[in-house]
Amino acid sequence: MHQGCAAVLCVLAVLGLEVAALGECELARLLQDKLRYEMRLQYMKHNFPIDYTLRVQHEEVLRTANVTRLRDGKVSEASLRYLWFHACSQAVLHILEVLPEKHPSRGYTQELSQLLDALGVEYSGYRQSDVDAVVADLVKQLHSGDSRQKAVRPKALLDNCLKVLRMLFGAHCRWDSA
Ligand SMILES: *[C@@H]1O[C@H](CO)[C@@H](O)[C@H](O)[C@H]1NC(C)=O
């Protein structure tokens, strides 16, 4: 099952206003808190079998090195945040898909998904023309479900989510570089 942008927007439509009313930086900050080390360790590693991996598309694995390369290619910061949002949302949806209803990591993953959905409101107004072509292509591939796949540990997916979040939102949101 591949839930793309359409599903994200559906959820946004019914999401309570409480979270949706927050701005981009506040939501990114909440995500950063939720992605802190002890939580990633507990929910994405200890609660999973040893060496558990999921299969995801290559484009879902967005590392800081990717972002550096794209920055060197003069991709705009807004486009990079848009790409990060799609890669991270897709990763979280994939983790959610493998978790049974009563799995101890399910609530946590659902909360991440809700925060990302709320953040998606910020980006839902982007049109193809607002995003750099290279990023538009990556986002399209990411949702196409037909590119090469790769086995990745769930924690590694969220490690990347957090590292890239810090890289892209730190200066943008003027967070202390602590
Ligand atoms: C990041 O780089 C790797 C190769 O190092 C590539 O497989 C992957 O598709 C890239 N991801 C994005 C989102 O560009």
The ligand as an SDF file (V2000), in Angstrom:
LIG
                    3D

 14 14  0  0  0  0  0  0  0  0999 V2000
   20.7790   10.0250   -1.6160 C   0  0  0  0  0  0  0  0  0  0  0  0
   21.9660    9.4790   -2.1290 O   0  0  0  0  0  0  0  0  0  0  0  0
   21.9110    8.0890   -2.3670 C   0  0  0  0  0  0  0  0  0  0  0  0
   23.2550    7.6590   -2.8930 C   0  0  0  0  0  0  0  0  0  0  0  0
   24.2560    8.0700   -2.0260 O   0  0  0  0  0  0  0  0  0  0  0  0
   20.8340    7.7600   -3.3780 C   0  0  0  0  0  0  0  0  0  0  0  0
   20.6880    6.3710   -3.5130 O   0  0  0  0  0  0  0  0  0  0  0  0
   19.5010    8.3300   -2.8970 C   0  0  0  0  0  0  0  0  0  0  0  0
   18.5220    8.1630   -3.8980 O   0  0  0  0  0  0  0  0  0  0  0  0
   19.6550    9.8130   -2.5930 C   0  0  0  0  0  0  0  0  0  0  0  0
   18.3880   10.2860   -2.0540 N   0  0  0  0  0  0  0  0  0  0  0  0
   17.8100   11.3850   -2.4810 C   0  0  0  0  0  0  0  0  0  0  0  0
   16.5160   11.7220   -1.8560 C   0  0  0  0  0  0  0  0  0  0  0  0
   18.2960   12.0840   -3.3340 O   0  0  0  0  0  0  0  0  0  0  0  0
  1  2  1  0
  1 10  1  0
  2  3  1  0
  3  4  1  0
  3  6  1  0
  4  5  1  0
  6  7  1  0
  6  8  1  0
  8  9  1  0
  8 10  1  0
 10 11  1  0
 11 12  1  0
 12 13  1  0
 12 14  2  0
M  END
$$$$
